[in-house]
Amino acid sequence: MSAQFAVVFPGQGSQAVGMLDAWGDHPEVRRTLEEASAALGEDMAALIHAGPKEQLDLTTNTQPVMLTAGIACWRAFVAETGAVPVAAAGHSLGEYTALVAAGALSLADALPLVRFRAQAMQEAVPVGAGAMYAILGLDGQAVREGCAKAAAETGEAIEAVNFNDPKQTVIAGSKAGAEKAAEILKAMGAKRALPLAVSAPFHSSLMKPAAERLKDRLATVQFQAAAFPVVNNIDVAVTESADALRDALYRQAFGPVRWVEVVQALKARGVNHLIEAGPGKVLTGMAKRIDAELQAACVFDPASLTEARALLGG
């Protein structure tokens, strides 16, 4: 294949009941579901196939489910194409999926780890005490300034946490801080400030207690050399040593997802195509808004796999 591509993996939000059904009995998808079930001691295939949605949307289920689905789709793509990426990255939780895809972290270790991460995040802030909003129509620096103003006026925690594309940034913090920031940002010219249906203010400083618990858990996890570089969220850098990987994942829990810069860093490595592996098309849409020159495609079922292979010239 002539195209230089990176594989990227989505975070929470794209999950749906039955999201792997179109693969039928594809051997790589089946193998991944069997491995996931063994690692977590429950029937992950049944949870993904039948839900119910309320169970699938619980953070403690969503994080391992999205990791499983991303790896299942990626393995199917590799089995069908033999394609090797120039690099990889993942949005928030998707960074763990990218590390598994690159062989730096085993699926058996990653699944209990992300379930622990989800539990720690959920317990760090009582449900309803935190909030997240998607701010549309302002650049990231303006959103940072609006959050700083809201924090100064209220004394509450509120920060820009997901820099998704040049005109979409997610903010997170206390409920009062987020509401004030949304008000300020709309006055500054934001087209919309959309409250997100999430159970905790992810990637904000309020997640620091969760990160400290995660740090202890990460110390027990084995990392191996990656087969290809993974650009991380927190530093927009490739880390290779086990200690550096652990530290980046620890800081990612309470630090921003710098996705615009991550995509730009992939392009700087010679990437001209992005393949999004896993349910949904969120990162594919973001890629086009970040850099119109990048060609992007999703792999979430056999039909999309065929389209992605064609995009790469295979």
C-alpha positions as CSV (number, residue, x, y, z in Angstrom):
1,M,0.0,0.0,0.0
2,S,1.5,3.3,-1.1
3,A,-0.3,5.6,1.4
4,Q,1.4,6.5,4.7
5,F,-1.3,6.1,7.3
6,A,-1.8,6.3,11.0
7,V,-4.4,4.4,12.9
8,V,-6.4,6.4,15.5
9,F,-8.9,5.1,18.1
10,P,-11.9,6.9,19.6
11,G,-12.7,7.4,23.2
12,Q,-16.1,7.2,25.0
13,G,-19.2,8.4,23.3
14,S,-19.3,6.2,20.1
15,Q,-20.6,3.0,21.8
16,A,-23.8,1.5,20.7
17,V,-25.6,-1.8,21.4
18,G,-24.8,-4.2,18.6
19,M,-21.9,-2.2,17.3
20,L,-19.9,-5.3,16.3
21,D,-22.8,-7.4,14.9
22,A,-22.0,-6.6,11.3
23,W,-18.8,-8.5,11.5
24,G,-20.7,-11.8,12.0
25,D,-18.3,-14.5,13.1
26,H,-15.2,-12.8,11.8
27,P,-12.3,-14.8,13.5
28,E,-10.4,-11.7,14.7
29,V,-13.5,-10.1,16.2
30,R,-14.5,-13.4,17.8
31,R,-10.9,-13.9,19.2
32,T,-10.9,-10.3,20.6
33,L,-14.3,-10.8,22.3
34,E,-13.1,-14.1,23.8
35,E,-9.9,-12.5,25.2
36,A,-11.9,-9.6,26.6
37,S,-14.4,-11.9,28.3
38,A,-11.5,-13.9,29.9
39,A,-9.7,-10.8,31.0
40,L,-12.8,-9.3,32.8
41,G,-14.5,-12.4,33.9
42,E,-17.8,-11.6,32.1
43,D,-19.4,-12.1,28.7
44,M,-18.3,-9.0,26.8
45,A,-19.8,-10.3,23.5
46,A,-23.3,-10.4,25.2
47,L,-22.9,-6.9,26.7
48,I,-21.9,-5.4,23.3
49,H,-24.5,-7.4,21.3
50,A,-27.5,-7.0,23.6
51,G,-26.7,-4.2,26.1
52,P,-28.9,-2.9,27.5
53,K,-27.9,0.6,26.6
54,E,-27.9,1.8,30.2
55,Q,-25.3,-0.8,31.0
56,L,-23.2,-0.1,28.0
57,D,-23.2,3.6,28.8
58,L,-21.9,3.1,32.4
59,T,-18.4,4.5,32.4
60,T,-17.0,1.3,34.0
61,N,-18.4,-0.7,31.0
62,T,-18.0,1.9,28.3
63,Q,-14.2,2.2,28.7
64,P,-13.5,-1.6,28.4
65,V,-16.1,-2.0,25.7
66,M,-14.7,0.8,23.5
67,L,-11.2,-0.7,24.0
68,T,-12.4,-4.1,23.0
69,A,-14.3,-2.8,19.9
70,G,-11.4,-0.7,18.7
71,I,-9.0,-3.7,18.9
72,A,-11.5,-6.0,17.3
73,C,-11.9,-3.7,14.3
74,W,-8.2,-3.0,14.0
75,R,-7.3,-6.7,14.1
76,A,-9.9,-7.4,11.4
77,F,-8.4,-4.7,9.3
78,V,-4.8,-6.0,9.7
79,A,-5.9,-9.5,9.0
80,E,-7.7,-8.5,5.8
81,T,-5.1,-6.0,4.5
82,G,-1.7,-6.7,6.1
83,A,-1.3,-2.9,6.4
84,V,1.3,-1.5,8.8
85,P,0.8,2.1,10.1
86,V,3.4,4.8,10.3
87,A,2.1,5.7,13.8
88,A,-0.9,5.6,16.0
89,A,-2.8,7.7,18.5
90,G,-6.1,7.6,20.5
91,H,-8.4,10.2,21.8
92,S,-8.5,10.0,25.7
93,L,-9.4,6.4,26.4
94,G,-8.4,5.6,22.8
95,E,-4.7,6.1,23.8
96,Y,-4.9,2.8,25.7
97,T,-6.3,1.2,22.6
98,A,-3.5,2.6,20.5
99,L,-0.9,1.2,23.0
100,V,-2.6,-2.3,22.7
101,A,-2.6,-2.1,18.9
102,A,1.1,-1.2,18.9
103,G,1.9,-4.1,21.3
104,A,3.1,-1.9,24.1
105,L,0.3,-3.1,26.4
106,S,-1.5,-6.5,26.3
107,L,-5.2,-6.6,25.9
108,A,-5.4,-8.8,29.0
109,D,-3.6,-6.1,31.0
110,A,-5.3,-3.1,29.4
111,L,-8.9,-4.1,30.0
112,P,-8.8,-4.4,33.8
113,L,-6.7,-1.3,33.8
114,V,-9.2,0.9,32.0
115,R,-12.1,-0.5,34.1
116,F,-10.1,0.6,37.2
117,R,-9.5,4.0,35.5
118,A,-13.2,4.4,34.9
119,Q,-14.1,3.4,38.5
120,A,-11.5,5.8,39.9
121,M,-12.8,8.7,37.7
122,Q,-16.4,8.0,38.6
123,E,-15.6,8.0,42.4
124,A,-13.4,11.1,42.3
125,V,-16.4,13.5,41.9
126,P,-20.0,12.8,43.0
127,V,-22.4,12.4,40.1
128,G,-24.0,15.7,39.3
129,A,-21.2,17.8,41.0
130,G,-19.2,18.1,37.8
131,A,-20.0,19.0,34.2
132,M,-18.6,19.1,30.7
133,Y,-19.7,21.4,27.8
134,A,-18.7,21.4,24.1
135,I,-17.9,24.9,23.0
136,L,-18.4,25.5,19.3
137,G,-17.2,28.4,17.2
138,L,-14.3,29.7,19.3
139,D,-10.6,28.8,19.0
140,G,-8.9,26.9,21.8
141,Q,-7.1,30.0,23.2
142,A,-10.3,32.0,23.5
143,V,-11.9,29.0,25.4
144,R,-8.9,28.9,27.7
145,E,-9.3,32.6,28.5
146,G,-13.0,32.3,29.1
147,C,-12.4,29.4,31.5
148,A,-9.8,31.4,33.4
149,K,-12.2,34.3,33.7
150,A,-15.0,32.0,35.0
151,A,-12.6,30.4,37.5
152,A,-11.5,33.8,38.8
153,E,-15.1,35.0,39.2
154,T,-16.5,31.9,40.9
155,G,-13.5,30.3,42.6
156,E,-14.6,27.1,41.0
157,A,-12.5,24.6,38.9
158,I,-13.2,24.9,35.2
159,E,-10.7,24.2,32.4
160,A,-10.4,23.6,28.6
161,V,-9.8,19.8,28.4
162,N,-10.4,18.5,24.9
163,F,-9.0,20.4,22.0
164,N,-11.0,18.5,19.4
165,D,-10.7,20.6,16.3
166,P,-9.9,24.3,15.6
167,K,-13.4,25.4,16.5
168,Q,-14.5,22.8,19.0
169,T,-13.2,22.6,22.5
170,V,-14.6,20.8,25.5
171,I,-14.5,22.3,29.0
172,A,-14.8,20.5,32.3
173,G,-15.0,21.3,36.0
174,S,-17.5,21.8,38.7
175,K,-21.1,22.3,37.7
176,A,-21.1,25.9,38.8
177,G,-17.8,26.6,37.1
178,A,-18.9,25.0,33.9
179,E,-22.2,26.9,33.8
180,K,-20.4,30.2,34.4
181,A,-17.8,29.5,31.7
182,A,-20.5,28.5,29.2
183,E,-22.3,31.8,29.9
184,I,-19.0,33.8,29.5
185,L,-18.0,31.9,26.3
186,K,-21.3,32.5,24.7
187,A,-20.9,36.2,25.4
188,M,-17.4,36.0,23.8
189,G,-19.0,34.7,20.6
190,A,-19.3,30.9,20.9
191,K,-22.0,29.6,18.6
192,R,-23.1,27.0,21.0
193,A,-22.2,25.7,24.5
194,L,-23.6,22.2,24.7
195,P,-23.8,20.3,28.0
196,L,-22.5,16.7,27.5
197,A,-24.1,13.6,28.9
198,V,-21.2,12.5,31.0
199,S,-20.9,11.2,34.6
200,A,-17.7,13.1,35.6
201,P,-15.6,16.1,34.6
202,F,-13.0,14.0,32.7
203,H,-9.5,15.4,32.1
204,S,-10.0,18.3,34.5
205,S,-7.9,18.9,37.7
206,L,-10.9,17.5,39.6
207,M,-9.7,14.1,38.4
208,K,-6.4,14.3,40.3
209,P,-7.5,12.0,43.1
210,A,-8.5,9.4,40.4
211,A,-5.1,9.9,38.7
212,E,-3.2,9.2,42.0
213,R,-5.1,5.9,42.3
214,L,-4.4,5.1,38.6
215,K,-0.7,5.9,39.2
216,D,-0.5,3.1,41.8
217,R,-2.2,0.7,39.5
218,L,-0.1,1.6,36.5
219,A,3.0,0.7,38.5
220,T,1.9,-2.9,38.5
221,V,1.3,-3.1,34.7
222,Q,4.0,-4.4,32.3
223,F,4.8,-2.4,29.1
224,Q,6.7,-3.7,26.1
225,A,8.4,-2.1,23.1
226,A,5.9,-0.7,20.7
227,A,5.8,-2.0,17.1
228,F,5.1,1.5,15.8
229,P,5.1,5.0,17.5
230,V,2.1,6.1,19.6
231,V,1.7,9.9,19.9
232,N,0.3,10.7,23.3
233,N,-2.4,13.2,24.3
234,I,-0.7,15.0,27.1
235,D,2.6,15.9,25.6
236,V,1.9,15.3,21.9
237,A,5.0,13.1,22.0
238,V,6.2,9.5,21.5
239,T,7.3,7.9,24.8
240,E,9.1,4.6,24.8
241,S,10.3,3.6,28.3
242,A,7.8,1.9,30.5
243,D,8.1,4.6,33.2
244,A,7.5,7.4,30.6
245,L,4.4,5.6,29.3
246,R,3.0,5.2,32.9
247,D,3.7,8.9,33.6
248,A,2.0,10.0,30.4
249,L,-1.1,7.9,31.2
250,Y,-1.2,9.2,34.8
251,R,-1.0,12.8,33.7
252,Q,-3.6,12.3,30.9
253,A,-6.2,11.5,33.5
254,F,-6.3,15.1,34.8
255,G,-4.7,16.9,31.8
256,P,-6.0,18.0,28.4
257,V,-6.5,15.9,25.2
258,R,-4.5,18.0,22.7
259,W,-6.1,16.3,19.7
260,V,-5.6,19.1,17.1
261,E,-1.8,19.0,17.9
262,V,-1.8,15.2,17.9
263,V,-3.2,15.0,14.3
264,Q,-0.7,17.7,13.3
265,A,2.1,15.7,14.8
266,L,1.0,12.6,12.9
267,K,1.1,14.6,9.7
268,A,4.6,15.9,10.5
269,R,5.7,12.2,10.6
270,G,4.7,11.8,7.0
271,V,1.1,10.6,7.5
272,N,-1.3,11.5,4.7
273,H,-4.1,9.1,5.6
274,L,-5.9,8.4,8.9
275,I,-7.7,5.1,9.6
276,E,-10.2,5.3,12.5
277,A,-10.6,1.8,14.0
278,G,-13.7,1.3,16.1
279,P,-17.3,2.4,16.3
280,G,-18.4,5.7,14.9
281,K,-16.8,8.4,12.7
282,V,-16.0,11.1,15.3
283,L,-12.2,11.2,14.7
284,T,-12.7,11.0,10.9
285,G,-14.8,14.2,11.0
286,M,-12.4,16.0,13.3
287,A,-9.4,15.1,11.0
288,K,-11.0,16.8,8.1
289,R,-11.6,19.9,10.1
290,I,-8.1,19.9,11.5
291,D,-6.4,19.4,8.1
292,A,-8.3,19.2,4.9
293,E,-5.3,17.6,3.1
294,L,-5.6,14.5,5.3
295,Q,-7.6,11.6,3.8
296,A,-9.5,9.8,6.5
297,A,-11.7,6.7,6.7
298,C,-13.3,4.6,9.4
299,V,-13.2,0.8,10.0
300,F,-16.2,-0.4,12.0
301,D,-17.7,-3.2,9.8
302,P,-16.8,-5.2,6.7
303,A,-18.2,-2.6,4.3
304,S,-16.2,0.3,5.8
305,L,-13.1,-1.9,5.9
306,T,-13.4,-2.4,2.1
307,E,-13.7,1.4,1.7
308,A,-10.7,2.1,3.9
309,R,-8.6,-0.5,1.9
310,A,-9.5,1.3,-1.3
311,L,-8.6,4.7,0.2
312,L,-5.1,3.3,1.0
313,G,-4.7,2.0,-2.6
314,G,-5.0,-1.7,-1.7
